[in-house]
Amino acid sequence: MATLINPTPLRKFTNGNAVFEADASNVNELLNALSSANGGIKKHLFDDYGKLRGFIRFYVGDEDINEL
Amino acid sequence: MNDEYMVGMKAHGEDAFPNECCGFFYGEEKDDVRWVTIAKRIINVKEDDKRRRFEISGKNYLRAERFATQEGLTLLGIYHRHPLHPAIPSKHDLEVAMPWFSYIILSVEPSGVHHVRSWQLNESREFEEETIK
């Protein structure tokens, strides 16, 4: 089970919940699960070409994992 | 918005001139009204073209979220300024905007802050203006 702490601007799509949990083995699966479970969030995560928006960052604890 | 924080944002905008500056503001939302109780300056980490762009580091964003959680506040949005330009979101502002956040823009001239306006993304990812009181 993977746990995602949602940033404040995305909580409007998760009924105000800060925590989202899903069975996912990597970030892509977690994002897909988040998008499927919360309609409307996808267009804010991905651009018109399906690419993750450049300003979105992922942290595990204090470590930025976008470069991994 | 508490006058104290509006004054602080304006002072930040004037101090940084002619570069862009930015900061977070916190408070609470009740019945579609947002009450700003704290505004904090952050460093514009944009490496080039600081006069036209601002950039917030991921670490600073993470700290802002944690600060809000620790203080029992809501991270309401981001303020930044447009030196020598109107307080209207640019194309770049739109590209990097997040839903729900309020984006306060200060238009700054050499003589000081001229206009302060606030914007929020709608469901079509277009900016709509919010009223500031």
N, CA and C atoms of all chains as a GROMACS GRO file, in nm:
protein
  603
    1MET      N    1   0.085  -0.120   0.000
    1MET     CA    2   0.000   0.000   0.000
    1MET      C    3   0.088   0.125   0.000
    2ALA      N    4   0.060   0.215  -0.093
    2ALA     CA    5   0.136   0.340  -0.099
    2ALA      C    6   0.050   0.454  -0.043
    3THR      N    7   0.113   0.544   0.026
    3THR     CA    8   0.042   0.658   0.085
    3THR      C    9   0.094   0.788   0.025
    4LEU      N   10   0.002   0.870  -0.020
    4LEU     CA   11   0.037   0.999  -0.079
    4LEU      C   12  -0.022   1.110   0.007
    5ILE      N   13   0.062   1.208   0.044
    5ILE     CA   14   0.011   1.327   0.113
    5ILE      C   15  -0.018   1.431   0.006
    6ASN      N   16  -0.143   1.460  -0.010
    6ASN     CA   17  -0.186   1.555  -0.113
    6ASN      C   18  -0.151   1.698  -0.075
    7PRO      N   19  -0.099   1.776  -0.167
    7PRO     CA   20  -0.081   1.919  -0.136
    7PRO      C   21  -0.219   1.988  -0.128
    8THR      N   22  -0.224   2.097  -0.059
    8THR     CA   23  -0.351   2.166  -0.035
    8THR      C   24  -0.435   2.190  -0.161
    9PRO      N   25  -0.374   2.237  -0.274
    9PRO     CA   26  -0.459   2.269  -0.390
    9PRO      C   27  -0.531   2.150  -0.450
   10LEU      N   28  -0.482   2.029  -0.424
   10LEU     CA   29  -0.545   1.911  -0.484
   10LEU      C   30  -0.649   1.847  -0.392
   11ARG      N   31  -0.662   1.901  -0.272
   11ARG     CA   32  -0.755   1.837  -0.177
   11ARG      C   33  -0.901   1.862  -0.213
   12LYS      N   34  -0.926   1.962  -0.297
   12LYS     CA   35  -1.064   1.984  -0.340
   12LYS      C   36  -1.114   1.865  -0.422
   13PHE      N   37  -1.020   1.788  -0.477
   13PHE     CA   38  -1.058   1.671  -0.556
   13PHE      C   39  -1.068   1.544  -0.472
   14THR      N   40  -1.025   1.551  -0.347
   14THR     CA   41  -1.025   1.431  -0.262
   14THR      C   42  -1.112   1.454  -0.138
   15ASN      N   43  -1.220   1.531  -0.157
   15ASN     CA   44  -1.312   1.561  -0.047
   15ASN      C   45  -1.241   1.622   0.073
   16GLY      N   46  -1.136   1.696   0.046
   16GLY     CA   47  -1.064   1.764   0.154
   16GLY      C   48  -0.963   1.676   0.225
   17ASN      N   49  -0.951   1.550   0.181
   17ASN     CA   50  -0.858   1.459   0.250
   17ASN      C   51  -0.714   1.485   0.209
   18ALA      N   52  -0.628   1.491   0.308
   18ALA     CA   53  -0.485   1.513   0.281
   18ALA      C   54  -0.416   1.383   0.242
   19VAL      N   55  -0.471   1.270   0.286
   19VAL     CA   56  -0.403   1.142   0.265
   19VAL      C   57  -0.480   1.059   0.162
   20PHE      N   58  -0.405   1.006   0.066
   20PHE     CA   59  -0.462   0.914  -0.033
   20PHE      C   60  -0.381   0.785  -0.030
   21GLU      N   61  -0.449   0.673  -0.024
   21GLU     CA   62  -0.380   0.544  -0.020
   21GLU      C   63  -0.428   0.456  -0.134
   22ALA      N   64  -0.334   0.382  -0.192
   22ALA     CA   65  -0.370   0.292  -0.303
   22ALA      C   66  -0.267   0.180  -0.311
   23ASP      N   67  -0.310   0.070  -0.371
   23ASP     CA   68  -0.216  -0.038  -0.401
   23ASP      C   69  -0.138   0.005  -0.524
   24ALA      N   70  -0.015   0.044  -0.505
   24ALA     CA   71   0.068   0.090  -0.617
   24ALA      C   72   0.213   0.056  -0.586
   25SER      N   73   0.285   0.016  -0.690
   25SER     CA   74   0.425  -0.021  -0.668
   25SER      C   75   0.522   0.086  -0.719
   26ASN      N   76   0.467   0.189  -0.786
   26ASN     CA   77   0.553   0.300  -0.828
   26ASN      C   78   0.469   0.427  -0.839
   27VAL      N   79   0.536   0.537  -0.868
   27VAL     CA   80   0.467   0.667  -0.869
   27VAL      C   81   0.363   0.673  -0.980
   28ASN      N   82   0.394   0.617  -1.096
   28ASN     CA   83   0.297   0.618  -1.206
   28ASN      C   84   0.167   0.548  -1.167
   29GLU      N   85   0.180   0.433  -1.106
   29GLU     CA   86   0.060   0.360  -1.064
   29GLU      C   87  -0.018   0.439  -0.959
   30LEU      N   88   0.055   0.505  -0.871
   30LEU     CA   89  -0.010   0.585  -0.767
   30LEU      C   90  -0.088   0.703  -0.829
   31LEU      N   91  -0.025   0.768  -0.927
   31LEU     CA   92  -0.091   0.880  -0.994
   31LEU      C   93  -0.214   0.834  -1.072
   32ASN      N   94  -0.200   0.720  -1.138
   32ASN     CA   95  -0.315   0.666  -1.211
   32ASN      C   96  -0.430   0.634  -1.117
   33ALA      N   97  -0.397   0.576  -1.003
   33ALA     CA   98  -0.500   0.543  -0.904
   33ALA      C   99  -0.566   0.671  -0.851
   34LEU      N  100  -0.484   0.772  -0.828
   34LEU     CA  101  -0.536   0.901  -0.778
   34LEU      C  102  -0.629   0.964  -0.882
   35SER      N  103  -0.587   0.959  -1.009
   35SER     CA  104  -0.668   1.017  -1.116
   35SER      C  105  -0.800   0.942  -1.133
   36SER      N  106  -0.794   0.809  -1.124
   36SER     CA  107  -0.915   0.728  -1.141
   36SER      C  108  -1.014   0.750  -1.028
   37ALA      N  109  -0.959   0.768  -0.908
   37ALA     CA  110  -1.046   0.780  -0.790
   37ALA      C  111  -1.104   0.920  -0.772
   38ASN      N  112  -1.042   1.018  -0.838
   38ASN     CA  113  -1.082   1.157  -0.814
   38ASN      C  114  -1.097   1.231  -0.946
   39GLY      N  115  -1.219   1.231  -0.998
   39GLY     CA  116  -1.245   1.296  -1.126
   39GLY      C  117  -1.206   1.443  -1.124
   40GLY      N  118  -1.150   1.490  -1.233
   40GLY     CA  119  -1.115   1.631  -1.242
   40GLY      C  120  -0.971   1.663  -1.206
   41ILE      N  121  -0.907   1.571  -1.138
   41ILE     CA  122  -0.770   1.601  -1.091
   41ILE      C  123  -0.668   1.585  -1.204
   42LYS      N  124  -0.701   1.499  -1.301
   42LYS     CA  125  -0.603   1.461  -1.403
   42LYS      C  126  -0.551   1.580  -1.483
   43LYS      N  127  -0.641   1.671  -1.521
   43LYS     CA  128  -0.597   1.782  -1.605
   43LYS      C  129  -0.503   1.877  -1.531
   44HIS      N  130  -0.504   1.870  -1.398
   44HIS     CA  131  -0.413   1.954  -1.322
   44HIS      C  132  -0.279   1.884  -1.300
   45LEU      N  133  -0.276   1.754  -1.317
   45LEU     CA  134  -0.151   1.678  -1.303
   45LEU      C  135  -0.078   1.667  -1.436
   46PHE      N  136  -0.158   1.651  -1.545
   46PHE     CA  137  -0.098   1.628  -1.676
   46PHE      C  138  -0.142   1.737  -1.774
   47ASP      N  139  -0.052   1.770  -1.868
   47ASP     CA  140  -0.087   1.872  -1.968
   47ASP      C  141  -0.169   1.809  -2.082
   48ASP      N  142  -0.196   1.889  -2.185
   48ASP     CA  143  -0.280   1.841  -2.297
   48ASP      C  144  -0.217   1.725  -2.373
   49TYR      N  145  -0.087   1.708  -2.355
   49TYR     CA  146  -0.017   1.599  -2.425
   49TYR      C  147   0.004   1.477  -2.334
   50GLY      N  148  -0.056   1.480  -2.218
   50GLY     CA  149  -0.045   1.367  -2.127
   50GLY      C  150   0.084   1.365  -2.048
   51LYS      N  151   0.159   1.476  -2.055
   51LYS     CA  152   0.287   1.484  -1.985
   51LYS      C  153   0.264   1.544  -1.846
   52LEU      N  154   0.334   1.490  -1.747
   52LEU     CA  155   0.322   1.543  -1.611
   52LEU      C  156   0.365   1.689  -1.609
   53ARG      N  157   0.285   1.775  -1.552
   53ARG     CA  158   0.317   1.918  -1.550
   53ARG      C  159   0.450   1.940  -1.478
   54GLY      N  160   0.530   2.030  -1.534
   54GLY     CA  161   0.669   2.046  -1.489
   54GLY      C  162   0.685   2.090  -1.346
   55PHE      N  163   0.585   2.157  -1.290
   55PHE     CA  164   0.602   2.210  -1.154
   55PHE      C  165   0.566   2.108  -1.046
   56ILE      N  166   0.522   1.990  -1.088
   56ILE     CA  167   0.483   1.890  -0.988
   56ILE      C  168   0.605   1.812  -0.942
   57ARG      N  169   0.624   1.810  -0.812
   57ARG     CA  170   0.740   1.744  -0.753
   57ARG      C  171   0.693   1.633  -0.660
   58PHE      N  172   0.776   1.531  -0.647
   58PHE     CA  173   0.746   1.421  -0.555
   58PHE      C  174   0.856   1.409  -0.451
   59TYR      N  175   0.813   1.395  -0.328
   59TYR     CA  176   0.910   1.379  -0.219
   59TYR      C  177   0.879   1.250  -0.143
   60VAL      N  178   0.986   1.179  -0.109
   60VAL     CA  179   0.973   1.070  -0.012
   60VAL      C  180   1.045   1.121   0.111
   61GLY      N  181   0.968   1.153   0.215
   61GLY     CA  182   1.027   1.223   0.328
   61GLY      C  183   1.076   1.358   0.279
   62ASP      N  184   1.206   1.385   0.296
   62ASP     CA  185   1.263   1.511   0.249
   62ASP      C  186   1.334   1.497   0.115
   63GLU      N  187   1.332   1.378   0.059
   63GLU     CA  188   1.408   1.355  -0.063
   63GLU      C  189   1.322   1.378  -0.189
   64ASP      N  190   1.372   1.466  -0.274
   64ASP     CA  191   1.306   1.491  -0.402
   64ASP      C  192   1.338   1.375  -0.496
   65ILE      N  193   1.236   1.303  -0.539
   65ILE     CA  194   1.262   1.185  -0.622
   65ILE      C  195   1.231   1.209  -0.769
   66ASN      N  196   1.207   1.335  -0.806
   66ASN     CA  197   1.174   1.362  -0.948
   66ASN      C  198   1.290   1.328  -1.040
   67GLU      N  199   1.414   1.337  -0.987
   67GLU     CA  200   1.529   1.312  -1.072
   67GLU      C  201   1.564   1.164  -1.080
   68LEU      N  202   1.496   1.081  -1.000
   68LEU     CA  203   1.532   0.938  -1.000
   68LEU      C  204   1.477   0.868  -1.123
   69MET      N  205  -0.871   4.061   0.406
   69MET     CA  206  -0.732   4.042   0.442
   69MET      C  207  -0.692   4.146   0.546
   70ASN      N  208  -0.620   4.097   0.646
   70ASN     CA  209  -0.568   4.187   0.749
   70ASN      C  210  -0.473   4.290   0.685
   71ASP      N  211  -0.492   4.417   0.717
   71ASP     CA  212  -0.410   4.523   0.658
   71ASP      C  213  -0.261   4.500   0.678
   72GLU      N  214  -0.227   4.442   0.794
   72GLU     CA  215  -0.086   4.420   0.826
   72GLU      C  216  -0.018   4.336   0.718
   73TYR      N  217  -0.089   4.234   0.670
   73TYR     CA  218  -0.028   4.144   0.572
   73TYR      C  219  -0.028   4.204   0.433
   74MET      N  220  -0.130   4.283   0.404
   74MET     CA  221  -0.129   4.354   0.276
   74MET      C  222  -0.012   4.452   0.272
   75VAL      N  223   0.011   4.519   0.383
   75VAL     CA  224   0.124   4.614   0.390
   75VAL      C  225   0.256   4.537   0.373
   76GLY      N  226   0.264   4.420   0.436
   76GLY     CA  227   0.386   4.338   0.426
   76GLY      C  228   0.412   4.293   0.284
   77MET      N  229   0.307   4.249   0.215
   77MET     CA  230   0.323   4.206   0.075
   77MET      C  231   0.367   4.323  -0.012
   78LYS      N  232   0.307   4.439   0.010
   78LYS     CA  233   0.344   4.556  -0.070
   78LYS      C  234   0.489   4.595  -0.043
   79ALA      N  235   0.529   4.590   0.083
   79ALA     CA  236   0.667   4.627   0.118
   79ALA      C  237   0.764   4.530   0.052
   80HIS      N  238   0.728   4.402   0.051
   80HIS     CA  239   0.813   4.301  -0.013
   80HIS      C  240   0.826   4.332  -0.162
   81GLY      N  241   0.715   4.365  -0.223
   81GLY     CA  242   0.716   4.397  -0.366
   81GLY      C  243   0.804   4.517  -0.396
   82GLU      N  244   0.800   4.617  -0.309
   82GLU     CA  245   0.880   4.738  -0.332
   82GLU      C  246   1.027   4.713  -0.302
   83ASP      N  247   1.055   4.632  -0.198
   83ASP     CA  248   1.195   4.602  -0.163
   83ASP      C  249   1.266   4.530  -0.276
   84ALA      N  250   1.196   4.439  -0.342
   84ALA     CA  251   1.260   4.354  -0.442
   84ALA      C  252   1.273   4.421  -0.578
   85PHE      N  253   1.203   4.530  -0.598
   85PHE     CA  254   1.204   4.597  -0.729
   85PHE      C  255   1.346   4.617  -0.778
   86PRO      N  256   1.386   4.590  -0.905
   86PRO     CA  257   1.296   4.557  -1.015
   86PRO      C  258   1.275   4.407  -1.036
   87ASN      N  259   1.318   4.324  -0.942
   87ASN     CA  260   1.299   4.180  -0.960
   87ASN      C  261   1.162   4.135  -0.914
   88GLU      N  262   1.124   4.016  -0.957
   88GLU     CA  263   1.000   3.957  -0.905
   88GLU      C  264   1.027   3.905  -0.765
   89CYS      N  265   0.924   3.903  -0.683
   89CYS     CA  266   0.936   3.844  -0.551
   89CYS      C  267   0.813   3.756  -0.532
   90CYS      N  268   0.815   3.674  -0.428
   90CYS     CA  269   0.701   3.586  -0.408
   90CYS      C  270   0.690   3.546  -0.261
   91GLY      N  271   0.576   3.492  -0.226
   91GLY     CA  272   0.555   3.447  -0.089
   91GLY      C  273   0.428   3.365  -0.080
   92PHE      N  274   0.412   3.300   0.034
   92PHE     CA  275   0.290   3.223   0.060
   92PHE      C  276   0.202   3.300   0.157
   93PHE      N  277   0.073   3.274   0.153
   93PHE     CA  278  -0.012   3.326   0.259
   93PHE      C  279  -0.104   3.215   0.311
   94TYR      N  280  -0.137   3.227   0.437
   94TYR     CA  281  -0.207   3.121   0.510
   94TYR      C  282  -0.328   3.181   0.582
   95GLY      N  283  -0.418   3.095   0.619
   95GLY     CA  284  -0.534   3.140   0.695
   95GLY      C  285  -0.639   3.033   0.697
   96GLU      N  286  -0.763   3.073   0.671
   96GLU     CA  287  -0.870   2.974   0.667
   96GLU      C  288  -0.973   3.013   0.563
   97GLU      N  289  -1.049   2.914   0.520
   97GLU     CA  290  -1.157   2.938   0.425
   97GLU      C  291  -1.288   2.897   0.490
   98LYS      N  292  -1.385   2.987   0.484
   98LYS     CA  293  -1.516   2.958   0.542
   98LYS      C  294  -1.624   3.016   0.451
   99ASP      N  295  -1.718   2.934   0.408
   99ASP     CA  296  -1.827   2.979   0.322
   99ASP      C  297  -1.776   3.056   0.200
  100ASP      N  298  -1.674   2.998   0.134
  100ASP     CA  299  -1.617   3.056   0.012
  100ASP      C  300  -1.546   3.190   0.034
  101VAL      N  301  -1.522   3.224   0.159
  101VAL     CA  302  -1.445   3.346   0.188
  101VAL      C  303  -1.313   3.302   0.252
  102ARG      N  304  -1.205   3.361   0.204
  102ARG     CA  305  -1.073   3.326   0.256
  102ARG      C  306  -1.020   3.438   0.344
  103TRP      N  307  -0.977   3.400   0.461
  103TRP     CA  308  -0.925   3.496   0.559
  103TRP      C  309  -0.775   3.475   0.570
  104VAL      N  310  -0.699   3.575   0.528
  104VAL     CA  311  -0.553   3.564   0.536
  104VAL      C  312  -0.508   3.609   0.674
  105THR      N  313  -0.436   3.522   0.744
  105THR     CA  314  -0.388   3.559   0.877
  105THR      C  315  -0.235   3.568   0.884
  106ILE      N  316  -0.166   3.504   0.791
  106ILE     CA  317  -0.020   3.511   0.788
  106ILE      C  318   0.027   3.516   0.642
  107ALA      N  319   0.127   3.598   0.616
  107ALA     CA  320   0.194   3.597   0.485
  107ALA      C  321   0.343   3.587   0.511
  108LYS      N  322   0.410   3.501   0.435
  108LYS     CA  323   0.554   3.481   0.457
  108LYS      C  324   0.629   3.494   0.325
  109ARG      N  325   0.737   3.570   0.330
  109ARG     CA  326   0.822   3.585   0.212
  109ARG      C  327   0.899   3.456   0.186
  110ILE      N  328   0.922   3.426   0.059
  110ILE     CA  329   1.012   3.316   0.024
  110ILE      C  330   1.107   3.363  -0.085
  111ILE      N  331   1.213   3.286  -0.102
  111ILE     CA  332   1.315   3.324  -0.198
  111ILE      C  333   1.272   3.287  -0.340
  112ASN      N  334   1.286   3.382  -0.430
  112ASN     CA  335   1.265   3.354  -0.572
  112ASN      C  336   1.390   3.282  -0.622
  113VAL      N  337   1.378   3.153  -0.652
  113VAL     CA  338   1.497   3.074  -0.689
  113VAL      C  339   1.521   3.073  -0.840
  114LYS      N  340   1.443   3.151  -0.912
  114LYS     CA  341   1.464   3.157  -1.058
  114LYS      C  342   1.608   3.202  -1.083
  115GLU      N  343   1.682   3.125  -1.163
  115GLU     CA  344   1.824   3.153  -1.180
  115GLU      C  345   1.852   3.262  -1.282
  116ASP      N  346   1.765   3.275  -1.380
  116ASP     CA  347   1.784   3.383  -1.477
  116ASP      C  348   1.650   3.455  -1.494
  117ASP      N  349   1.658   3.576  -1.544
  117ASP     CA  350   1.537   3.651  -1.573
  117ASP      C  351   1.447   3.671  -1.451
  118LYS      N  352   1.506   3.708  -1.338
  118LYS     CA  353   1.427   3.730  -1.216
  118LYS      C  354   1.334   3.851  -1.228
  119ARG      N  355   1.359   3.933  -1.331
  119ARG     CA  356   1.270   4.049  -1.347
  119ARG      C  357   1.136   4.010  -1.404
  120ARG      N  358   1.132   3.895  -1.470
  120ARG     CA  359   1.008   3.857  -1.538
  120ARG      C  360   0.947   3.729  -1.483
  121ARG      N  361   1.022   3.655  -1.405
  121ARG     CA  362   0.973   3.524  -1.361
  121ARG      C  363   1.002   3.503  -1.212
  122PHE      N  364   0.917   3.420  -1.152
  122PHE     CA  365   0.951   3.374  -1.018
  122PHE      C  366   0.939   3.223  -1.018
  123GLU      N  367   1.012   3.160  -0.926
  123GLU     CA  368   1.006   3.015  -0.914
  123GLU      C  369   1.022   2.980  -0.767
  124ILE      N  370   0.941   2.888  -0.722
  124ILE     CA  371   0.945   2.844  -0.583
  124ILE      C  372   1.008   2.705  -0.581
  125SER      N  373   1.107   2.685  -0.496
  125SER     CA  374   1.170   2.553  -0.491
  125SER      C  375   1.074   2.452  -0.429
  126GLY      N  376   1.090   2.327  -0.470
  126GLY     CA  377   1.007   2.222  -0.413
  126GLY      C  378   1.021   2.213  -0.262
  127LYS      N  379   1.143   2.233  -0.215
  127LYS     CA  380   1.166   2.225  -0.069
  127LYS      C  381   1.090   2.336   0.004
  128ASN      N  382   1.091   2.456  -0.054
  128ASN     CA  383   1.017   2.565   0.010
  128ASN      C  384   0.867   2.537   0.010
  129TYR      N  385   0.820   2.475  -0.098
  129TYR     CA  386   0.679   2.441  -0.102
  129TYR      C  387   0.646   2.338   0.006
  130LEU      N  388   0.734   2.238   0.018
  130LEU     CA  389   0.715   2.134   0.119
  130LEU      C  390   0.712   2.196   0.259
  131ARG      N  391   0.803   2.290   0.284
  131ARG     CA  392   0.807   2.358   0.414
  131ARG      C  393   0.678   2.435   0.439
  132ALA      N  394   0.626   2.496   0.332
  132ALA     CA  395   0.502   2.574   0.347
  132ALA      C  396   0.385   2.483   0.385
  133GLU      N  397   0.378   2.367   0.323
  133GLU     CA  398   0.270   2.273   0.357
  133GLU      C  399   0.284   2.226   0.502
  134ARG      N  400   0.408   2.198   0.542
  134ARG     CA  401   0.430   2.152   0.680
  134ARG      C  402   0.400   2.262   0.781
  135PHE      N  403   0.438   2.386   0.747
  135PHE     CA  404   0.409   2.498   0.836
  135PHE      C  405   0.258   2.511   0.857
  136ALA      N  406   0.184   2.499   0.749
  136ALA     CA  407   0.038   2.511   0.759
  136ALA      C  408  -0.018   2.401   0.849
  137THR      N  409   0.031   2.279   0.830
  137THR     CA  410  -0.017   2.167   0.912
  137THR      C  411   0.016   2.190   1.059
  138GLN      N  412   0.140   2.231   1.085
  138GLN     CA  413   0.183   2.252   1.224
  138GLN      C  414   0.103   2.362   1.293
  139GLU      N  415   0.069   2.467   1.218
  139GLU     CA  416   0.001   2.581   1.277
  139GLU      C  417  -0.151   2.569   1.272
  140GLY      N  418  -0.199   2.461   1.212
  140GLY     CA  419  -0.344   2.444   1.202
  140GLY      C  420  -0.408   2.544   1.106
  141LEU      N  421  -0.330   2.586   1.006
  141LEU     CA  422  -0.378   2.683   0.908
  141LEU      C  423  -0.394   2.616   0.772
  142THR      N  424  -0.454   2.687   0.681
  142THR     CA  425  -0.464   2.639   0.543
  142THR      C  426  -0.372   2.724   0.456
  143LEU      N  427  -0.295   2.655   0.374
  143LEU     CA  428  -0.212   2.726   0.276
  143LEU      C  429  -0.306   2.775   0.166
  144LEU      N  430  -0.329   2.905   0.164
  144LEU     CA  431  -0.434   2.960   0.076
  144LEU      C  432  -0.383   2.997  -0.064
  145GLY      N  433  -0.255   3.031  -0.074
  145GLY     CA  434  -0.208   3.070  -0.207
  145GLY      C  435  -0.071   3.132  -0.207
  146ILE      N  436  -0.042   3.194  -0.320
  146ILE     CA  437   0.091   3.250  -0.346
  146ILE      C  438   0.074   3.394  -0.394
  147TYR      N  439   0.159   3.482  -0.343
  147TYR     CA  440   0.160   3.618  -0.400
  147TYR      C  441   0.291   3.638  -0.475
  148HIS      N  442   0.286   3.716  -0.579
  148HIS     CA  443   0.407   3.756  -0.649
  148HIS      C  444   0.381   3.890  -0.715
  149ARG      N  445   0.485   3.947  -0.770
  149ARG     CA  446   0.463   4.080  -0.827
  149ARG      C  447   0.505   4.085  -0.972
  150HIS      N  448   0.446   4.180  -1.039
  150HIS     CA  449   0.480   4.206  -1.178
  150HIS      C  450   0.543   4.345  -1.185
  151PRO      N  451   0.676   4.350  -1.195
  151PRO     CA  452   0.739   4.482  -1.206
  151PRO      C  453   0.706   4.545  -1.340
  152LEU      N  454   0.654   4.664  -1.337
  152LEU     CA  455   0.624   4.743  -1.458
  152LEU      C  456   0.520   4.677  -1.548
  153HIS      N  457   0.441   4.588  -1.493
  153HIS     CA  458   0.335   4.523  -1.571
  153HIS      C  459   0.207   4.518  -1.487
  154PRO      N  460   0.092   4.505  -1.556
  154PRO     CA  461  -0.035   4.501  -1.482
  154PRO      C  462  -0.046   4.379  -1.391
  155ALA      N  463  -0.135   4.385  -1.296
  155ALA     CA  464  -0.156   4.275  -1.201
  155ALA      C  465  -0.249   4.170  -1.261
  156ILE      N  466  -0.211   4.126  -1.379
  156ILE     CA  467  -0.290   4.026  -1.454
  156ILE      C  468  -0.200   3.905  -1.477
  157PRO      N  469  -0.251   3.783  -1.460
  157PRO     CA  470  -0.166   3.665  -1.478
  157PRO      C  471  -0.108   3.657  -1.619
  158SER      N  472   0.019   3.619  -1.626
  158SER     CA  473   0.085   3.601  -1.755
  158SER      C  474   0.060   3.458  -1.805
  159LYS      N  475   0.104   3.432  -1.929
  159LYS     CA  476   0.092   3.297  -1.983
  159LYS      C  477   0.170   3.198  -1.895
  160HIS      N  478   0.286   3.242  -1.850
  160HIS     CA  479   0.367   3.156  -1.762
  160HIS      C  480   0.294   3.130  -1.630
  161ASP      N  481   0.232   3.234  -1.576
  161ASP     CA  482   0.156   3.216  -1.450
  161ASP      C  483   0.050   3.108  -1.468
  162LEU      N  484  -0.015   3.110  -1.584
  162LEU     CA  485  -0.120   3.012  -1.610
  162LEU      C  486  -0.062   2.870  -1.620
  163GLU      N  487   0.051   2.859  -1.686
  163GLU     CA  488   0.112   2.727  -1.705
  163GLU      C  489   0.149   2.660  -1.572
  164VAL      N  490   0.191   2.741  -1.475
  164VAL     CA  491   0.238   2.682  -1.349
  164VAL      C  492   0.134   2.691  -1.236
  165ALA      N  493   0.014   2.736  -1.269
  165ALA     CA  494  -0.087   2.755  -1.165
  165ALA      C  495  -0.149   2.623  -1.119
  166MET      N  496  -0.180   2.619  -0.993
  166MET     CA  497  -0.246   2.502  -0.935
  166MET      C  498  -0.391   2.537  -0.906
  167PRO      N  499  -0.479   2.438  -0.909
  167PRO     CA  500  -0.620   2.466  -0.880
  167PRO      C  501  -0.637   2.511  -0.735
  168TRP      N  502  -0.745   2.576  -0.710
  168TRP     CA  503  -0.791   2.614  -0.577
  168TRP      C  504  -0.712   2.730  -0.516
  169PHE      N  505  -0.581   2.734  -0.537
  169PHE     CA  506  -0.500   2.841  -0.478
  169PHE      C  507  -0.549   2.979  -0.524
  170SER      N  508  -0.533   3.077  -0.437
  170SER     CA  509  -0.549   3.217  -0.476
  170SER      C  510  -0.412   3.270  -0.516
  171TYR      N  511  -0.406   3.342  -0.626
  171TYR     CA  512  -0.281   3.402  -0.672
  171TYR      C  513  -0.296   3.554  -0.664
  172ILE      N  514  -0.230   3.612  -0.567
  172ILE     CA  515  -0.233   3.758  -0.553
  172ILE      C  516  -0.116   3.816  -0.633
  173ILE      N  517  -0.147   3.910  -0.721
  173ILE     CA  518  -0.043   3.973  -0.803
  173ILE      C  519  -0.038   4.122  -0.771
  174LEU      N  520   0.083   4.170  -0.746
  174LEU     CA  521   0.104   4.312  -0.719
  174LEU      C  522   0.172   4.374  -0.841
  175SER      N  523   0.113   4.478  -0.893
  175SER     CA  524   0.174   4.552  -1.002
  175SER      C  525   0.258   4.663  -0.941
  176VAL      N  526   0.389   4.662  -0.973
  176VAL     CA  527   0.479   4.756  -0.906
  176VAL      C  528   0.550   4.845  -1.008
  177GLU      N  529   0.547   4.973  -0.981
  177GLU     CA  530   0.618   5.074  -1.059
  177GLU      C  531   0.732   5.128  -0.972
  178PRO      N  532   0.824   5.203  -1.030
  178PRO     CA  533   0.933   5.259  -0.946
  178PRO      C  534   0.880   5.337  -0.826
  179SER      N  535   0.762   5.396  -0.840
  179SER     CA  536   0.706   5.476  -0.729
  179SER      C  537   0.637   5.391  -0.623
  180GLY      N  538   0.621   5.261  -0.650
  180GLY     CA  539   0.557   5.175  -0.550
  180GLY      C  540   0.452   5.083  -0.611
  181VAL      N  541   0.375   5.017  -0.522
  181VAL     CA  542   0.273   4.923  -0.568
  181VAL      C  543   0.152   5.001  -0.619
  182HIS      N  544   0.111   4.972  -0.742
  182HIS     CA  545  -0.003   5.045  -0.801
  182HIS      C  546  -0.134   4.969  -0.788
  183HIS      N  547  -0.130   4.839  -0.817
  183HIS     CA  548  -0.253   4.760  -0.809
  183HIS      C  549  -0.225   4.626  -0.743
  184VAL      N  550  -0.326   4.574  -0.674
  184VAL     CA  551  -0.318   4.440  -0.616
  184VAL      C  552  -0.447   4.368  -0.656
  185ARG      N  553  -0.431   4.255  -0.724
  185ARG     CA  554  -0.549   4.179  -0.766
  185ARG      C  555  -0.527   4.032  -0.734
  186SER      N  556  -0.633   3.958  -0.717
  186SER     CA  557  -0.622   3.816  -0.684
  186SER      C  558  -0.697   3.732  -0.787
  187TRP      N  559  -0.640   3.615  -0.817
  187TRP     CA  560  -0.694   3.530  -0.924
  187TRP      C  561  -0.698   3.385  -0.878
  188GLN      N  562  -0.793   3.313  -0.937
  188GLN     CA  563  -0.805   3.170  -0.906
  188GLN      C  564  -0.841   3.096  -1.034
  189LEU      N  565  -0.788   2.975  -1.049
  189LEU     CA  566  -0.822   2.894  -1.167
  189LEU      C  567  -0.965   2.845  -1.158
  190ASN      N  568  -1.034   2.844  -1.271
  190ASN     CA  569  -1.166   2.781  -1.273
  190ASN      C  570  -1.153   2.637  -1.325
  191GLU      N  571  -1.264   2.571  -1.346
  191GLU     CA  572  -1.260   2.430  -1.386
  191GLU      C  573  -1.199   2.410  -1.524
  192SER      N  574  -1.194   2.516  -1.604
  192SER     CA  575  -1.136   2.507  -1.739
  192SER      C  576  -0.989   2.549  -1.741
  193ARG      N  577  -0.931   2.563  -1.625
  193ARG     CA  578  -0.793   2.610  -1.610
  193ARG      C  579  -0.774   2.749  -1.672
  194GLU      N  580  -0.873   2.833  -1.649
  194GLU     CA  581  -0.862   2.974  -1.686
  194GLU      C  582  -0.871   3.055  -1.557
  195PHE      N  583  -0.802   3.170  -1.554
  195PHE     CA  584  -0.805   3.252  -1.433
  195PHE      C  585  -0.932   3.334  -1.424
  196GLU      N  586  -0.988   3.341  -1.304
  196GLU     CA  587  -1.099   3.432  -1.275
  196GLU      C  588  -1.057   3.519  -1.158
  197GLU      N  589  -1.099   3.645  -1.162
  197GLU     CA  590  -1.057   3.736  -1.056
  197GLU      C  591  -1.139   3.716  -0.929
  198GLU      N  592  -1.072   3.732  -0.815
  198GLU     CA  593  -1.138   3.726  -0.685
  198GLU      C  594  -1.141   3.867  -0.625
  199THR      N  595  -1.236   3.890  -0.540
  199THR     CA  596  -1.244   4.020  -0.473
  199THR      C  597  -1.156   4.019  -0.348
  200ILE      N  598  -1.079   4.125  -0.330
  200ILE     CA  599  -0.998   4.139  -0.208
  200ILE      C  600  -1.061   4.248  -0.122
  201LYS      N  601  -1.081   4.217   0.005
  201LYS     CA  602  -1.136   4.319   0.098
  201LYS      C  603  -1.040   4.342   0.212
   0.00000   0.00000   0.00000
